[in-house]
Amino acid sequence: MSRNTVRLTMAQALVRYLCNQFTEIEGERVPLFAGVFGIFGHGNVTCLSEALEAVQDELPTWRGQNEQSMALAAVAFAKAKRRRQLMIAATSIGPGAANMVTAAGTAHANRLPVLLIAGDTFANRIPDPVLQQVEHFSDPTVTVNDAFKAVSRYWDRIVLPEQIISSLPQAIASMLDPADCGPAFIGLSQDTQEIAFDYPVAFFEPTFWSIPRPRADRRKIAEAVALLKAAKKPLIISGGGVRYSLAEERVAEFAIKRGIPIVETIAGKGALTHNHPAHAGPIGIVGSTSANALAAEADVILAIGTRLQDFTTGSWTAFRQDAKFISINAARFDAVKHRALAVVGDALETVAELDEALDDWKADAGLLPRAQSLFADWNKLLDEHQAITNGPIPTYAQVIGIVNETSKPNDTLIAAAGGTPGEVTKGWRVKDPNTFDCEFGFSCMGYEIAAGWGHAMAKAGDGTPIVMIGDGTYMMMNSDIYSTVLSGHKMIVVVCDNGGYAVINRLQQFKGVPGFNNLIKDCRVKEPFAVDFVKHAESMGALARRCESLADLKTAMEWAQTTDRTTIVTLVTDAYAWVPGDADWDVGVPEISERESVQKARADQEKIRAKQRVGV
């Protein structure tokens, strides 16, 4: 029998397949892959670019400035779409591919899907060693692309054209699986990209993908019910998985109905608006006094869609030693951590089933009002720190208060590294759900501005991304300011210039080490001087304004809302003033040192470790 086939190069077939994948967002059928971020080199320009050029109206390709930043933009796009629509990042071989490894790590740590495609060396090895090839003397199969194995959920190298028939569906299934979600990497051997093959026409039939919702084991639901009914002071921790499951309203309704306060992880912040009656603030090291007080009292913690990282748990010092955990998570790996009662399943469906099984049970009537009282005290503390003063140098808290005040409800706040994450997690008051992106799974310096581009694409005019960033991170990666002006995707960037890596300087000194190599004034330099961020941003086509006071900042933010392109607002901020925290963090402190300050910090660290829940 003859097969119904079409003859295409491997690169052409790959692109045609990707163009025929679809999903559904809010009832509308849309392409699964919204576009491609690409930088071409000799490893992908002759074959992959030929295929992408032919479909540019169907699968648009956007030119990046840096392989890492364009892949980070793709990561942010997936986050903004709550993992329901994806982007592709395509690079050449060698350094171009290696530049994407950091972005892959960011996606992997945050459980976010992105398809990474890189060129590779020749499968036939005839011209070896080729340009940009690294050679391992004992293993000729190893290339730069093997570096992605540590930071990918799915990894493959295509050396025969027919291999994509089995590989591509597996890559997509992995990216869309809520339990295994993360980046998929595919390396394309240079000579394989050019080879023509008779592909089955059926391979290119339109395919509709939906996100699975695995149900939990009924016995585990029953065990969770029994544990909750015995609880005196239960607490809900809402993680990023609540947002990705689209379970925000369901979890909030459950909390109100059962009288259980909700505290948020960094990834979970934004599932609720700041003033929601069940909301008691962010928890952990960069959390609120209200959430941390509730955590210290809780006897049963219902952790929904969170991997319980150290910033959430205060390095496992934030809870009672006898507190019990119920972990609802689509990923078994996350659900079983710290001997929690693992209820493996989709957040939306599992909370619904748990609610039904609880019958008429409610928590103590005084629990939610106590949480609301504690949260009111936290809001008063925020008000004090964000109050406008006549001090010579504004603080982060004051800056955040003004930016928050002047933002529209549907604007999205973006942060990732340095002092900003702690300050916005504590101080940003979410007005609309899902308008907050603080990437703190990888805390990737350089994510912020690239993420602004990704969010601007994903939001498509529904609000403006507001990127809050320090001068240190701005200097690390800023070229997508130019990208957004070129492509017409507006964002607002607020640059807080505090003279270097101020928050890590704070940690350094807090642990007994004198300021060293973090603030510019403490580095080996001829003479410290500040960067003119306004001129720099304007040179990339953006609009920009330098502020000399908090009053200037408010005026500048109001102006930035009216501009027609990416706009940068910059001002000098205090490198030493921070909103205080009340949770502990376990970091390494030298066991021996001649410095008395380090000796004291070591003693304090040992006190922290004495409070930790070890393995439970």
Secondary structure, 3 states (H helix, E strand, C coil): CCCCEEEEEHHHHHHHHHHCEEEEECCEEEECEEEEEECCCCCCCCCHHHHHHHCCCCCCEEECCCHHHHHHHHHHHHHHCCCCCEEEEEECCCHHHHCCHHHHHHHHHCCCCCEEEEEECCCCCCCCCCCCCCCCCCCCCCCHHHHHHHHCCEEEEECCHHHHHHHHHHHHHHHHCCCCCCCEEEEEEHHHHHCEEEEEHHHHCCEECCCCCCCCCHHHHHHHHHHHHCCCCEEEEECHHHHHCCCHHHHHHHHHHHCCCEEECCCCCCCCCCCCCCEEEECCCCCCHHHHHHHHHCCEEEEECCCCCHHHHCCCCCCCCCCEEEEEECCHHHHCHHHCEEEECCHHHHHHHHHHHCCCCCCCCCHHHHHHHHHHHHHHHHHHHHCCCCCCCCCHHHHHHHHHHHCCCCCEEEECCCCHHHHHHHHCCCCCCCCEEECCCCCCCCHHHHHHHHHHHHHCCCCCEEEEEEHHHHHHCCCHHHHHHHHCCCCEEEEEECCECHHHHHHHHHCCCCCCCCEHHHCCCCCCCCCCHHHHHHHCCCEEEEECCHHHHHHHHHHHCCCCCCEEEEEECCCCCCCCCCCCCCCCCCCCCCCHHHHHHHHHHHHHHHCCCCCC
